Amino acid sequence: MKGRSSRLLRQEFKHLTTKLPTLWTNSYFVSTVGGAPIEKVKQYIEC
């Protein structure tokens, strides 16, 4: 996912190819939302 999104972003925003060596770190983050309703999660992300 990180590789594909990096490629798409660099294609759309050409300045990213020269300004940044990488867009993402080698690590990752995982979290859960517990029992929150999906609509509340979507609302939180959109804000």
N, C-alpha and C positions, 0 to 999 in steps of 0.2 A: 504494500500500500504506500509506504514512504517513497519507494523508488518511482512508482508510477506518478504519484502526485508531484514529486520533485521535477520529473520530466515535463509534465503538463504545465506546471507553473513557470519553468524556465523557457518553454516555448512561447507562452503568452507574454511573459515579462522579461524581455531580453536582457535588461540590466542585472538580473539575478545571476546571469552566467559569469559576469565579471566582478561583481561586488562580494559574493559569498562563495567560499570554497564548497560548502555543503549547506543544504537547507535543514537537514534533520541530524540529530545526534545518533550515535550508534546504540544508545540505550532505548528503553521504552517504558511507558507508564501504563498501568492497568488499574482500573477502579470499578466499583459497582455503584449502582444507584439504589440498592436495596429494593424495597417494595414500592418505590414511587411510581405513580401512574405515568405512562409514556407521554401523555400530553403535558404533564408538569416538567418532565425532563426536556422535551422539545422547547417549551416556553423558556426554561432556564438557559438553554444553549443559544436561543435566538436573541436573548437580551444582551 
